[in-house]
Amino acid sequence: MVESQAPRIRTKAKHDVLRITAMIQVKQERSHLPTAEHSALIDLDRALPSGAVVTDPDVCAAYARDESEAEPRLPDAVVRARSTEDVVAVMRVATRHRVPVTPRAAGTGRSGGAVPTEGGWVLAFERFDAIDEVSTRDAVAVVRPGAVLGDVHAAVEAEGLFYPPDPNSWASCTIGGNVAENAGGPRAFKYGVTRDWVLGLEVVLADGRVLNVGRRTTKGVTGYDLTALVVGSEGTLALVTRATLGLMPRPEVVRTLAVHLEDEAAMADAVSACLRARVTPRCVEVMDSITLGLLREAGVPVPAGSRAMLIVEVDGETDAADRDLERVGNALLDEGTLEVLVAKHEGDREQLWSARREMSRSLRTLAVNKLSEDVVVPRSALAALLGRCRAISERRGVRMPAYGHAGDGNLHVNFLWDTPDEKPSVDLAIRDLFEATVQLGGTLSGEHGIGALKAPYLALEQSSDLIAVQRSIKATLDPLSILNPGKIFPRAGHGGC
């Protein structure tokens, strides 16, 4: 890969270097860019194709934040990579000049993972988006990090195949971001999360070395499982430039139930009822009384007296899915649910899911500020967690609507407030939530990652020894700590926050 870069570097037009120098001078006038950073940007531009490096502050501002509440930070430059060679060139220059690099896919993250908290450069992957292969014989897809998940779904389903992971942002999030966060989604109850479907990866290390980890086969135990290590590492260990994804036959049909409950506390029992029917649903989604009200406003029929709702889906071959639907529906009715409704048409199902997918945005209409935390507890503790949320909400005076993936105990607990003087109470409520989650045998993040926002709370769940071991892995692969610094681990002096 070094050899393929060399001719391009040698023949780069002089006016391109002059152009980037002029842009840097403008930025330097605006932000007093240090001379060392000026030199690093000159080297970076020389190593990349024309137009790949952007320093215009207005453009860089679009890469200063993601969809979280993390404090934005303007990067010194944005690099729009189109190839593995581009990523290698960026990391070699960054290593030489010790410049922090923040990888960014679609920027849909909720924990600040794509915010350049330490400054430096943002390495953007949105143009590195090819779907290289969909193999029906091997049941694999080979894709690049910028490929939008919805496009991958469409490509594999056109071949009669199925890639199960389905985070709520599937229409805009990318495979690179999904791998970084180990993304899940509603279908995770039956099919698992991203890590369960990634067979192999091509990655670039902090110093620019390229590794191929994992495999193309379903089975394989050669060496350490570095693929699983990279998945969920939030861009702190290596940068993914190609992913080999496992696929399965596409389910023939999907059947959907809307299950209404008189009491939020009955949700955990309803999930258990599904399992007692000897059926593993494709998904079991839950909405509390506040989010159910928003569903009513969206035009979804909600019976009077309903205080919570489950969306339960089964899938498979037609006869089997119909049989499973009947089993699950009868088990839920036997459990004493208020009402069990079948989505008879695709339009009914889409109305239900459209309202569910828009829930986060709908909640934003209820307050000036909104922050969402995703936590997970054992299914048996789901009712207890909701009870704790109600108690925290009352004690701190903070509205805390919740919805999420009841099948695997993953709740998205939202915090709503209007004025700055309410924020200290929100911060206390968030800590209360995390403490309650850990006390109930749960974990701080199910699918959003730790990022920058949850890093101060890591020690609530993990011991100092465990954190130290993970830091040592980071130091081995990224000794200069230039890959997405400021993420996952608490800053010095805040380990117990």
C-alpha positions in Angstrom: 0.0 0.0 0.0 3.0 2.3 0.6 4.2 1.8 -2.9 0.8 2.7 -4.4 0.8 6.0 -2.5 4.3 7.1 -3.5 3.7 8.1 -7.1 0.7 10.2 -6.1 2.7 12.0 -3.4 5.6 12.7 -5.7 3.4 14.1 -8.5 1.0 16.1 -6.4 0.5 19.5 -8.1 2.3 22.4 -6.5 -0.9 24.5 -6.6 -2.6 22.0 -4.3 0.1 22.5 -1.6 -0.3 26.2 -2.1 -4.1 25.9 -1.8 -3.9 24.1 1.5 -1.3 26.4 2.8 -3.5 29.4 2.1 -6.5 27.7 3.8 -4.3 26.9 6.9 -3.2 30.5 7.0 -6.8 31.7 7.0 -7.6 29.2 9.8 -4.4 30.3 11.6 -5.6 33.9 11.5 -8.9 32.9 12.9 -7.8 30.4 15.6 -4.1 31.0 16.1 -3.2 27.5 14.8 0.2 26.5 16.3 3.1 26.1 13.9 3.4 22.3 14.7 -0.2 21.8 13.6 0.4 23.9 10.5 3.3 21.5 9.6 1.2 18.4 10.3 -1.6 19.6 8.0 0.9 20.4 5.2 2.2 16.8 5.5 -1.3 15.4 5.6 -2.4 17.2 2.5 0.7 16.1 0.6 -0.1 12.4 1.5 -3.7 12.5 0.2 -5.6 13.1 -3.0 -6.6 16.6 -3.8 -9.7 17.8 -1.9 -9.5 15.1 0.8 -8.4 17.5 3.5 -10.9 20.2 4.5 -9.9 23.0 6.9 -12.7 25.5 6.3 -14.2 26.2 9.8 -17.7 26.3 8.5 -17.3 22.8 7.0 -15.4 21.5 10.1 -18.3 22.7 12.3 -20.5 20.0 10.8 -18.1 17.4 12.3 -17.8 19.0 15.7 -20.6 17.0 17.3 -22.8 13.9 16.9 -26.4 13.3 18.0 -25.4 13.2 21.6 -25.4 16.0 24.2 -21.5 16.0 24.3 -19.9 19.4 24.1 -18.9 20.1 20.5 -15.3 20.6 19.6 -14.1 22.1 16.3 -11.5 19.9 14.7 -8.4 21.4 13.0 -9.3 19.5 9.8 -11.6 16.9 8.4 -10.3 14.1 6.1 -12.8 12.5 3.8 -11.3 9.0 3.2 -12.2 7.0 0.1 -9.9 4.0 0.5 -7.8 2.0 2.9 -4.7 3.7 1.5 -6.2 7.1 2.6 -6.7 5.8 6.1 -3.1 4.4 6.2 -1.7 7.8 5.0 -3.7 9.7 7.7 -2.6 7.5 10.5 1.1 7.6 9.4 1.1 11.4 9.4 -0.9 11.5 12.7 1.6 9.2 14.3 4.6 11.2 13.1 3.1 14.5 14.4 1.2 12.9 17.4 -2.1 14.4 16.2 -5.4 13.0 17.7 -7.7 11.3 15.1 -11.4 10.9 15.7 -13.1 8.4 13.4 -16.6 9.4 12.2 -19.2 7.4 10.3 -22.7 9.0 10.0 -22.5 10.8 13.3 -25.7 9.2 14.7 -24.1 8.1 18.0 -25.7 9.1 21.3 -22.7 8.9 23.6 -20.3 11.5 22.1 -18.1 8.8 20.4 -17.6 10.9 17.2 -17.0 14.2 18.9 -13.3 15.3 18.6 -13.0 16.0 22.3 -9.2 16.3 22.1 -9.2 18.4 18.9 -7.0 17.2 16.0 -8.5 15.7 12.9 -11.8 14.0 12.2 -11.4 11.0 9.8 -14.7 10.8 8.0 -15.8 7.6 6.3 -19.1 8.7 4.5 -17.5 8.5 1.1 -15.9 5.1 1.7 -19.2 3.4 1.2 -19.0 0.5 -1.3 -20.7 -2.8 -0.9 -18.0 -4.9 -2.5 -19.8 -8.3 -2.5 -23.0 -10.1 -1.6 -22.3 -13.9 -1.9 -25.3 -16.2 -1.9 -23.1 -19.3 -2.0 -21.1 -18.3 1.1 -23.9 -16.2 2.7 -21.6 -13.3 3.4 -21.5 -9.6 2.5 -18.2 -7.6 2.2 -18.8 -3.9 2.8 -16.9 -0.7 3.5 -17.3 1.3 6.7 -19.3 4.1 5.1 -22.0 1.8 3.7 -25.4 2.8 5.1 -27.0 0.0 7.0 -30.3 0.4 5.1 -28.5 0.0 1.8 -26.8 -3.2 3.1 -30.2 -4.5 4.2 -31.7 -3.8 0.7 -28.7 -5.3 -1.1 -28.7 -8.6 0.8 -32.5 -9.0 0.9 -32.6 -8.5 -2.9 -30.6 -11.8 -3.0 -33.0 -13.5 -0.6 -30.7 -13.1 2.4 -30.9 -11.3 5.7 -28.6 -9.3 7.9 -30.4 -9.0 11.3 -28.8 -6.0 13.2 -31.3 -3.1 13.0 -30.6 -0.1 15.2 -33.3 2.6 15.1 -31.1 4.8 12.9 -30.8 2.0 10.2 -31.8 4.4 7.4 -28.7 6.7 8.1 -26.2 4.9 10.3 -23.3 3.0 8.7 -21.6 -0.3 9.1 -18.4 1.3 10.4 -20.4 3.0 13.2 -22.3 -0.2 13.9 -19.1 -2.1 14.3 -17.5 0.6 16.5 -20.5 0.6 18.9 -21.5 -3.1 18.6 -25.0 -1.9 17.6 -28.1 -3.8 18.4 -31.7 -2.9 17.8 -35.2 -4.5 18.2 -34.2 -7.8 16.5 -31.4 -8.4 18.9 -33.7 -10.4 21.1 -33.7 -13.3 18.6 -30.7 -12.6 16.4 -28.1 -10.9 18.6 -26.0 -7.8 18.0 -23.5 -6.7 15.4 -20.6 -8.7 17.0 -22.6 -11.9 16.4 -22.6 -11.3 12.6 -19.1 -9.9 11.9 -16.9 -12.7 10.7 -13.8 -10.7 9.8 -12.4 -7.2 9.5 -9.7 -5.3 7.7 -8.4 -2.7 10.1 -5.7 0.0 10.2 -3.8 0.4 13.4 -2.7 3.8 14.9 0.7 3.6 13.2 -0.8 2.8 9.8 -0.3 -1.0 9.7 -3.0 -2.9 8.0 -4.3 -6.1 9.6 -6.8 -8.7 8.4 -8.5 -10.2 11.4 -11.1 -12.9 11.6 -12.2 -15.0 8.6 -14.8 -15.5 5.9 -16.0 -18.9 7.2 -18.7 -19.4 9.8 -16.3 -21.4 12.1 -12.7 -20.6 13.0 -10.6 -20.5 16.2 -7.2 -19.6 15.0 -5.4 -17.4 17.5 -7.1 -14.7 19.6 -10.5 -13.4 18.5 -9.3 -9.9 17.6 -12.4 -9.4 15.5 -14.6 -9.5 18.6 -12.1 -7.2 20.4 -12.4 -4.5 17.7 -16.2 -4.7 17.5 -17.5 -2.4 20.2 -14.1 -0.7 20.8 -15.5 2.6 19.6 -12.6 3.4 17.3 -10.1 3.5 20.1 -8.1 0.4 19.1 -8.2 0.3 15.2 -10.1 1.8 12.3 -12.3 -0.6 10.3 -11.8 -0.3 6.5 -13.7 -3.5 5.4 -16.1 -5.8 7.2 -17.1 -9.4 6.2 -20.6 -9.9 7.5 -22.4 -13.3 8.0 -25.9 -13.6 6.5 -28.8 -16.0 6.8 -31.9 -16.8 4.6 -34.4 -14.0 4.7 -37.5 -14.9 6.8 -40.5 -15.6 4.7 -43.0 -13.5 6.7 -43.2 -11.3 9.8 -46.2 -11.2 12.1 -46.8 -8.3 14.6 -48.8 -7.9 17.8 -49.6 -4.8 19.8 -50.0 -5.9 23.4 -51.6 -3.4 25.8 -51.1 -3.6 29.6 -53.0 -2.0 32.5 -49.8 -1.6 34.5 -46.2 -0.9 33.6 -45.1 -3.4 36.2 -46.7 -6.2 34.1 -44.1 -5.8 31.3 -41.6 -8.3 32.6 -44.3 -11.0 33.2 -45.6 -10.4 29.6 -42.1 -11.1 28.2 -41.8 -14.2 30.3 -45.2 -15.3 29.0 -43.8 -15.2 25.4 -40.9 -17.5 26.4 -43.1 -19.9 28.3 -45.0 -20.4 25.0 -41.7 -21.9 23.7 -41.4 -19.1 21.1 -38.4 -16.8 20.7 -40.0 -13.6 19.2 -38.0 -11.6 16.7 -38.4 -8.6 19.0 -40.3 -7.5 22.1 -40.4 -3.7 22.3 -41.8 -1.8 25.3 -43.2 1.7 25.8 -44.2 3.2 29.2 -47.2 5.4 29.9 -45.6 8.7 28.7 -44.3 7.3 25.4 -47.7 5.5 24.9 -49.3 9.0 25.0 -47.1 10.1 22.1 -48.1 7.0 20.3 -51.8 8.0 20.7 -50.9 11.5 19.3 -49.3 9.8 16.3 -52.6 8.2 15.4 -51.9 4.7 16.6 -55.1 3.1 18.2 -54.6 2.7 21.9 -57.3 1.2 24.1 -58.6 3.2 27.1 -57.0 2.0 30.2 -53.7 1.0 28.6 -50.7 2.1 30.7 -48.0 0.4 28.7 -47.5 -1.4 25.4 -45.4 -4.1 23.9 -44.7 -4.6 20.2 -44.1 -8.4 19.7 -43.0 -9.8 16.4 -42.4 -13.4 15.2 -40.9 -14.4 11.9 -40.1 -17.4 9.8 -41.9 -19.6 7.2 -45.6 -18.7 6.9 -47.1 -21.7 8.7 -44.5 -21.6 11.5 -44.9 -17.9 12.0 -48.7 -18.1 12.2 -48.4 -20.9 14.7 -46.0 -19.0 16.8 -48.2 -15.9 16.6 -51.1 -17.9 18.0 -49.1 -19.4 20.8 -47.6 -16.0 21.9 -51.0 -14.3 21.6 -52.8 -16.9 23.7 -50.0 -16.9 26.3 -50.2 -13.1 26.6 -54.0 -13.2 27.0 -53.6 -15.9 29.7 -51.2 -13.6 31.5 -54.1 -11.1 31.9 -53.1 -8.4 29.4 -55.6 -5.7 28.6 -55.7 -6.4 24.9 -53.7 -8.2 22.2 -54.2 -6.7 18.7 -52.8 -8.2 15.5 -51.4 -6.0 12.8 -53.4 -7.5 9.9 -51.9 -5.4 7.1 -48.4 -4.1 6.4 -49.8 -0.6 6.7 -50.8 -1.2 10.3 -47.4 -2.6 11.1 -45.6 0.3 9.4 -47.7 2.8 11.3 -46.8 1.1 14.6 -43.1 1.0 13.8 -42.9 4.5 12.3 -44.2 5.9 15.6 -41.7 3.8 17.5 -38.8 4.9 15.3 -39.8 8.5 15.8 -40.1 8.2 19.6 -36.9 9.9 20.4 -37.7 12.9 18.2 -41.3 13.0 19.5 -40.0 13.2 23.1 -38.0 16.3 22.1 -41.3 18.1 21.6 -42.1 17.7 25.3 -39.2 19.8 26.7 -36.4 22.2 25.7 -33.7 19.7 26.5 -33.6 15.9 26.2 -30.9 13.3 27.0 -31.2 9.6 26.4 -29.4 6.9 28.3 -29.5 3.2 27.4 -29.1 0.7 30.2 -29.6 -3.0 30.4 -30.8 -5.3 33.3 -31.7 -8.9 33.4 -35.2 -9.4 32.1 -36.4 -10.5 35.5 -35.3 -7.0 36.9 -37.1 -5.0 34.2 -40.1 -4.1 36.4 -37.8 -3.3 39.3 -35.8 -0.9 37.0 -38.9 0.9 35.9 -39.9 1.2 39.5 -36.5 2.7 40.3 -37.0 5.2 37.4 -40.3 6.3 38.8 -38.8 6.8 42.3 -35.8 8.7 40.9 -38.1 10.9 38.8 -40.1 11.8 41.8 -37.1 12.4 44.1 -35.2 14.5 41.7 -38.1 16.3 40.0 -37.1 15.2 36.5 -39.3 13.7 33.9 -38.0 10.3 32.8 -40.0 8.5 30.1 -38.7 5.1 29.0 -39.0 2.8 26.0 -36.8 0.1 24.5 -36.1 -3.5 24.0 -37.9 -5.4 26.7 -36.9 -8.8 25.3 -33.3 -8.3 26.3 -33.8 -5.9 29.2 -32.5 -2.9 27.3 -34.3 0.4 28.3 -33.8 3.8 26.8 -34.4 6.1 29.7 -34.9 9.7 28.7 -34.4 12.9 30.8 -36.4 16.0 30.0 -35.8 19.5 31.3 -36.4 23.1 30.2 -34.1 25.5 32.1 -30.4 25.5 33.0 -31.1 25.5 36.7 -32.7 22.0 36.3 -29.5 20.5 34.9 -27.9 19.7 38.3 -31.0 17.6 39.2 -30.8 15.8 35.8 -27.1 15.0 36.5 -28.0 13.5 39.9 -30.9 11.5 38.3 -28.5 10.1 35.7 -26.1 8.9 38.3 -29.0 7.5 40.3 -30.1 5.5 37.2 -26.6 4.1 36.6 -26.2 3.1 40.3 -29.7 1.4 40.2 -28.8 -0.4 37.0 -25.6 -1.9 38.4 -27.3 -2.8 41.7 -29.9 -4.8 39.7 -27.1 -6.8 38.0 -27.1 -4.7 34.8 -24.7 -2.7 32.6 -24.3 0.9 31.7 -24.8 0.6 28.0 -26.6 -1.9 25.8 -25.9 -0.4 22.3 -24.9 3.3 22.5 -21.4 2.6 23.8 -19.6 4.5 26.6 -18.1 7.3 24.4 -17.4 10.6 26.2 -20.6 11.0 28.2 -20.6 7.7 30.1 -16.8 7.5 30.6 -16.9 9.2 34.1 -19.2 6.4 35.3 -17.2 3.4 34.1 -16.0 2.6 37.6 -19.5 2.2 38.8 -19.6 -1.1 36.9 -16.0 -2.2 36.4 -13.2 -2.7 38.9 -10.0 -0.6 38.8 -8.1 -3.8 37.9 -10.4 -4.5 34.9 -10.1 -0.9 33.7 -6.3 -1.1 34.0 -6.2 -4.2 31.9 -8.3 -2.5 29.2 -6.1 0.6 29.3 -3.1 -1.7 28.8 -4.7 -3.2 25.6 -5.3 0.3 24.4 -1.7 1.3 25.1 -0.3 -1.8 23.2 -2.3 -1.0 20.0 -2.2 2.8 20.3 0.8 3.8 22.4 0.5 7.5 21.6 -3.2 7.5 22.4 -4.1 9.2 19.2 -7.1 7.0 18.2 -10.3 8.6 19.5 -8.8 9.8 22.7 -11.1 10.8 25.6 -13.5 8.0 25.0 -14.5 5.0 27.2 -12.0 5.6 30.0 -12.5 8.2 32.7 -10.0 11.0 32.8 -7.4 11.0 35.5 -8.9 11.9 38.9 -12.5 11.1 37.9 -12.4 7.3 38.0 -15.0 7.1 40.7 -17.3 9.8 39.4 
